[in-house]
Amino acid sequence: QVQPVESGGGLGQPGGSLRLSCAASGSIFSPYVMRWYRQAPGKQRELVAAISSGGKTNYADSVKGRYTISRDNAKNTVLLQMNFLKPEDTAVYYCSLQRGPGDEYWGQGTQVTVSS
């Protein structure tokens, strides 16, 4: 089993920054993809950013230029640096680790609230 655990959520101000961290434990073998998703109240979960074992990244259009995903393979950790926060970034953020097709593990989520 694999267990990702998120941390770092909380309250951020519009225009400010927050950083999320996700540490995964368990049977983890490279290569694997790590992703951040978010789900706002009343909305579907959406992919925010992803990073491969080789460091290839992709982002949702809504966060490009504001968010940066990075990872430390030695520690099985992925970070999400969120800058220039907007109220519409408010959501529960989830980390996932995917070892292969149909083999994806999710964290419990961390709340991010952007408000003045």
Helices and strands as residue ranges (DSSP letters): E 2-7, E 10-12, E 18-26, E 33-39, E 46-51, E 57-59, E 67-72, G 73-75, E 77-82, G 87-89, E 91-100, E 103-106, E 110-114
